[in-house]
Amino acid sequence: MLNFPSYSTLTSCSKIVEKKNLLIEPENSELKSKKLLSCSQSQDTHEELFRKMINHINTTYENIKELQSTNMKQTTLLNQAAMKRKLSLKAKSKEIKFN
């Protein structure tokens, strides 16, 4: 099973990065704006990671539902085959008794 960081962990990490970026050379406004931009890009990356995790979970859920459906169909077919076999064995045993 894959272990993904929680959304709150991701957002708190991006906030820490933002605070650290603001503390580095705040007097240089150009550098400050670049740092803020990199922070917003990292937050977008975290949000994209979160979306990917949700998509992965949804895909996994759909795959599980499909496998369960296939499993139920196979079980039904096996039960039908077992019933046919049982009925044919009963019919054969009756034929043997009458002969």
Secondary structure, 3 states (H helix, E strand, C coil): CCCCCCHHHHHHHHHHHHHHHHHCCCCCHHHHHHHHHHHHHHHHHHHHHHHHHHHHHHHHHHHHHHHHHHHHHHHHHHHHHHHHHHHHHHHHHHHHHHC
